[in-house]
Amino acid sequence: MKRTLLLIGITLFTLASYGQKKTDFGIKGGLNYSSFVGNNDNEISTYYKGKVGFHIGAFFSFKVNEKLSIRPEILYSKQDSDLIINNLRILTYGVGGMFYINTVEGNIKESMLYIPIILEYKLNEKLNFGAGPQFGYSLNREFKFEKLSKEVLSLIDNSENFEIGIGLELEYLLTANYGISLRYNFGIIERQNSNTSVIQLGMNYKF
């Protein structure tokens, strides 16, 4: 992880040095619709239902030529999801003796710090298309389930905090300074047997 962050830092420094005279700075924010894609390759199956959150952050835009620009960003993103887990077969105790819990419902609440690096192509005077990698770190990730005790919850592996993903974006320019964008992010690194899936609708402002 440290090597990856160092590589990101070197890349951003190089871009800043190259594009000092061709750089725009801006801020952005908007809504998320976040969920997860579960890996159901074993007996236990997990299904997710997306929830609405938000994102906010800042960016630099380095102009390469008349058509291409590179836009590194730093974003805080709040992304939650409901989930249902089937075929658990957890042995527990209650009134009447021992029994198995097969299905539980719960939710994930997560706060992420993202560094996307978007290569942006100018389709026309109003419309841009962008794509690129996204590096993320989970600042906080909480699981809550109705039927599981604190002891069982403590067994959930919550140590997979680093994420690498890819983003695809369309941006429409309202004016020279304001734009609205629609982006889809997918985490290609699996965390807790699932991949992040987020749709973002946002607005940005260039100074």
C-alpha positions as CSV (number, residue, x, y, z in Angstrom):
1,M,0.0,0.0,0.0
2,K,2.8,2.4,0.9
3,R,4.5,1.8,-2.5
4,T,1.2,2.4,-4.3
5,L,0.6,5.7,-2.4
6,L,4.3,6.7,-3.2
7,L,3.7,6.0,-6.9
8,I,0.5,8.1,-6.9
9,G,2.4,10.9,-5.2
10,I,5.2,10.8,-7.8
11,T,2.7,10.7,-10.6
12,L,0.8,13.7,-9.3
13,F,4.1,15.7,-8.7
14,T,5.2,14.9,-12.3
15,L,1.9,16.0,-13.7
16,A,2.0,19.2,-11.6
17,S,5.5,20.0,-12.9
18,Y,4.5,19.4,-16.5
19,G,1.3,21.3,-16.4
20,Q,2.0,24.3,-14.3
21,K,0.9,26.7,-17.1
22,K,-2.0,24.5,-18.3
23,T,-3.6,23.7,-15.0
24,D,-7.2,24.2,-13.7
25,F,-8.3,23.7,-10.1
26,G,-11.8,23.0,-9.1
27,I,-14.2,21.5,-6.5
28,K,-16.9,19.0,-6.9
29,G,-19.7,17.2,-5.1
30,G,-22.9,15.2,-5.6
31,L,-24.9,12.1,-4.9
32,N,-23.9,8.4,-4.8
33,Y,-25.9,5.3,-5.4
34,S,-23.7,2.6,-3.9
35,S,-23.9,-1.1,-3.7
36,F,-21.6,-4.2,-3.8
37,V,-21.3,-7.1,-6.2
38,G,-21.1,-10.3,-4.1
39,N,-18.9,-13.3,-4.8
40,N,-21.3,-16.2,-4.4
41,D,-19.0,-19.0,-5.5
42,N,-19.6,-21.0,-2.3
43,E,-22.6,-22.2,-0.3
44,I,-23.0,-18.8,1.4
45,S,-24.8,-16.3,-0.8
46,T,-25.0,-12.5,-0.3
47,Y,-27.3,-10.1,-2.0
48,Y,-27.0,-6.3,-1.8
49,K,-29.5,-3.4,-2.2
50,G,-28.0,0.0,-3.0
51,K,-28.5,3.1,-0.9
52,V,-28.0,6.8,-1.6
53,G,-25.0,8.7,-0.2
54,F,-22.8,11.6,-1.2
55,H,-19.3,12.6,-2.3
56,I,-17.3,15.8,-2.1
57,G,-13.8,16.8,-3.1
58,A,-11.4,18.7,-5.3
59,F,-9.4,18.2,-8.5
60,F,-6.7,19.5,-10.8
61,S,-7.0,19.3,-14.6
62,F,-3.8,19.2,-16.6
63,K,-4.3,20.0,-20.3
64,V,-2.2,17.7,-22.6
65,N,-3.5,19.1,-25.9
66,E,-6.7,20.5,-27.4
67,K,-8.6,17.2,-26.9
68,L,-6.9,15.5,-24.0
69,S,-6.5,16.4,-20.3
70,I,-5.6,14.4,-17.1
71,R,-7.6,15.1,-14.0
72,P,-6.4,13.8,-10.6
73,E,-9.0,14.1,-7.8
74,I,-9.3,13.6,-4.1
75,L,-12.7,12.6,-2.9
76,Y,-14.5,11.8,0.3
77,S,-17.3,9.3,-0.4
78,K,-20.1,8.0,1.8
79,Q,-21.4,4.8,0.4
80,D,-23.8,2.4,2.2
81,S,-25.7,-0.7,1.3
82,D,-28.3,-3.1,2.7
83,L,-27.6,-6.8,2.4
84,I,-29.0,-10.3,2.9
85,I,-26.8,-13.3,3.7
86,N,-28.2,-16.8,3.1
87,N,-27.1,-20.4,4.1
88,L,-25.0,-19.2,7.1
89,R,-25.8,-22.0,9.5
90,I,-24.6,-20.2,12.6
91,L,-25.2,-22.2,15.8
92,T,-26.7,-20.0,18.6
93,Y,-28.6,-20.2,21.8
94,G,-32.0,-18.8,22.7
95,V,-35.2,-19.5,24.5
96,G,-35.9,-23.2,24.0
97,G,-32.3,-24.2,23.4
98,M,-29.9,-24.3,20.5
99,F,-30.9,-23.4,16.9
100,Y,-29.3,-22.4,13.6
101,I,-29.4,-19.0,12.0
102,N,-29.6,-19.5,8.2
103,T,-30.4,-16.0,6.9
104,V,-29.6,-12.6,8.3
105,E,-30.4,-9.0,7.1
106,G,-28.2,-6.1,7.8
107,N,-26.3,-3.1,6.3
108,I,-22.8,-1.8,5.6
109,K,-21.9,1.8,6.3
110,E,-18.6,2.9,4.8
111,S,-16.6,6.1,4.4
112,M,-14.0,6.1,1.6
113,L,-11.1,8.3,0.6
114,Y,-10.6,8.1,-3.2
115,I,-7.9,9.3,-5.6
116,P,-9.2,8.9,-9.1
117,I,-6.9,9.8,-12.0
118,I,-9.1,10.4,-15.0
119,L,-8.0,10.7,-18.7
120,E,-10.5,13.0,-20.2
121,Y,-11.3,13.3,-23.9
122,K,-13.1,16.3,-25.4
123,L,-15.9,15.0,-27.7
124,N,-17.2,18.4,-28.5
125,E,-17.5,21.9,-27.0
126,K,-20.0,20.7,-24.4
127,L,-19.4,16.9,-23.8
128,N,-16.3,15.1,-22.4
129,F,-15.7,11.4,-21.9
130,G,-13.3,10.2,-19.1
131,A,-11.9,7.0,-17.9
132,G,-9.1,5.9,-15.5
133,P,-8.0,4.1,-12.4
134,Q,-9.2,4.9,-8.9
135,F,-7.3,4.3,-5.7
136,G,-9.3,4.1,-2.5
137,Y,-8.9,3.6,1.3
138,S,-11.6,2.8,3.7
139,L,-11.7,5.3,6.5
140,N,-14.5,3.5,8.3
141,R,-16.5,0.3,7.6
142,E,-19.3,-0.9,9.8
143,F,-21.4,-4.1,9.6
144,K,-24.7,-4.2,11.4
145,F,-27.0,-7.3,11.5
146,E,-30.2,-7.8,13.4
147,K,-29.7,-11.4,14.6
148,L,-26.0,-11.7,15.2
149,S,-24.3,-11.2,18.5
150,K,-21.3,-8.9,19.1
151,E,-19.1,-12.0,19.4
152,V,-20.1,-13.2,15.9
153,L,-19.7,-9.8,14.4
154,S,-16.2,-9.6,15.8
155,L,-15.2,-12.5,13.6
156,I,-15.9,-10.6,10.4
157,D,-12.6,-9.7,8.7
158,N,-12.6,-5.9,8.4
159,S,-8.9,-5.5,7.6
160,E,-9.2,-5.2,3.8
161,N,-9.2,-1.4,3.6
162,F,-7.3,-0.7,0.3
163,E,-9.1,-0.7,-3.0
164,I,-8.2,-0.3,-6.7
165,G,-11.0,0.4,-9.1
166,I,-11.8,1.9,-12.5
167,G,-14.1,4.8,-13.4
168,L,-16.0,5.8,-16.5
169,E,-17.5,9.2,-16.8
170,L,-19.5,11.6,-19.1
171,E,-19.4,15.3,-18.3
172,Y,-21.6,18.0,-19.7
173,L,-20.4,21.6,-19.5
174,L,-23.1,24.0,-18.5
175,T,-20.7,27.0,-18.8
176,A,-16.9,27.5,-18.9
177,N,-16.8,27.0,-15.2
178,Y,-19.7,24.7,-14.3
179,G,-20.2,21.1,-15.3
180,I,-22.4,18.1,-14.4
181,S,-21.1,14.6,-14.6
182,L,-22.3,11.0,-14.4
183,R,-19.6,8.4,-13.3
184,Y,-19.6,4.7,-12.7
185,N,-16.9,3.3,-10.4
186,F,-16.2,-0.4,-10.0
187,G,-13.7,-1.9,-7.5
188,I,-11.6,-4.5,-9.2
189,I,-10.0,-5.6,-5.9
190,E,-12.4,-7.8,-3.9
191,R,-12.9,-6.9,-0.2
192,Q,-14.8,-9.1,2.2
193,N,-15.9,-11.3,-0.8
194,S,-17.5,-8.4,-2.7
195,N,-16.6,-5.6,-5.2
196,T,-17.7,-2.0,-4.8
197,S,-20.2,-0.6,-7.4
198,V,-21.0,3.1,-7.3
199,I,-22.9,5.5,-9.6
200,Q,-22.1,9.1,-9.0
201,L,-24.1,12.2,-10.2
202,G,-22.3,15.4,-9.4
203,M,-21.5,19.0,-10.2
204,N,-18.1,20.6,-10.5
205,Y,-16.8,24.1,-10.6
206,K,-13.5,25.2,-12.1
207,F,-11.9,28.4,-10.7
